[in-house]
Amino acid sequence: MLDLWSGENLTYTSSQLTGFHAERERAQIMIYDTAAVTAFAKRFPKSRKGRTLLTFVISLIPVLSLVAWEANLQRSSLSPDKTAAVRLQIFLDRADFSPGKIDGRHGDFTLRALELYRVANGLTAPASENEREETTKTNSEDIPNVNDLDLSSADPIFIDYTVSEADLENVGKLPEDVEAQSDLKSMPYRSLGEAIAERFHTDQELLEELNPEKLSNLKVGESVKVPNVEPFDLTAVKDLKLPTEKQDENDADATEKADLEAGDSKDSQNGTKEKVMSVKVDTKINMLSLYENDQLIAAYPVTIGSNQTESPIGEWKVTGVAKMPDFRYDKAMLEQGKRSSDFHILPPGPNNPVGVIWIQLNKKGIGLHGTSSPDTIGRSESHGCVRLANWDVIRLASKVESGVVVNIR
């Protein structure tokens, strides 16, 4: 690095400063020594008094810059524990073991995703999983020991994202009344903040914390700090090529695959085993697990049915996938499981009650689908279906085809 004061190439180390944002932990802080400043000052004013004044002014530059940089960072900084939770959540999300919304908490879904990730990768949790020093405990959270994981692979955990016109196109007015919603052409996001939060799998409160006093007046062209995950691209959903569509192009093969049972494998002509996918939904822990030839490869949090409209326990099969579906809003059907003549058809969009994807099972009216409220995943009840966040259901849909077995237990 070139030192502007001395003109020499100098090497400086990273300074990890506890209690600040992850970016600051890796920030390069230049230290300017008196000799270097004096050497620079001697090149200009000839008087001793002039050189002294210039030396003093120049010496203040790095200090003032650091103060300004630090003050700006403080406004959007997270606590060490919250930063650690975000890093773990991003690590799991990228590995396709979703913790649900990224909120900076070591919540149930983060811990369940971590456990399933370890199972899938043959890892054993380090000893004293839930033990930590009393001085570092916050909010009574059980903070897991993750010394067995290379969480540095998740860095940088935050990136800057520039709001685009495409983001704005998916934002609009959305009335609360169902009848009024049925008159719309689409069910958009209510704000750019909501759109950006879903795009980056993020809790809106965390997004606000990262971008204080910014989201309420967000505009196209402005930059926001977001978690560094694979973005959920709403505009690309319609053009997404799903396995069910590829399968329809080969009807003979599709029929044969649809007859395969979970756990079966079939040798292809070149002697290798074809991929046989299967899905298991655990209603006790609200997690969906995806298997390839009995090997766990992904997991996502889900919402399941209520006592009135239970999710059907048993073994089912995928019969098709719909992108950007409509939704038949029938209050009697939702509350009692019986269709009525009093219903409304709600248009597609990110705030459609079934989200952006519907994976139909071979049981009428039951499917795996997205949601308009990712905050409620695993924290509420569905009307019999299995509900996932939109960013998770699109990943699931990209891996399943007609005939894939779905075991709800």
Secondary structure, 3 states (H helix, E strand, C coil): CECCCCCCECCCCECCCCCCCHHHHCCECCCCCHHHHHHHHCCCCCCHHHHHHHHHHHHHHHHHHHHHHHHHHHHCCCCHHHHHHHHHHHHHHHCCECCCCECCCCCHHHHHHHHHHHHHCCCCCCCCCCCCCHHHCCCCCCCCCCCCCCHHHHCCCEEEEECCHHHHHCECCCCCCHHHHCCCCCCCECCHHHHHHHHCCECHHHHHHHCCCCHHHCCCCCEEEEECCCCCCHHHCCCCCCHHHHHHCCHHHHHHHHCCCCCCCCECCCCCECCCEEEEEECCCCEEEEEECCEEEEEEECECECCCCCCCCEEEEEEEEEECCCEEECHHHHHHCCCCCCCEEECCCCCCCCCCEEEEECCCCCEEECCCCHHHCCCCCECCCEECCHHHHHHHHCCCCCCCEEEEC
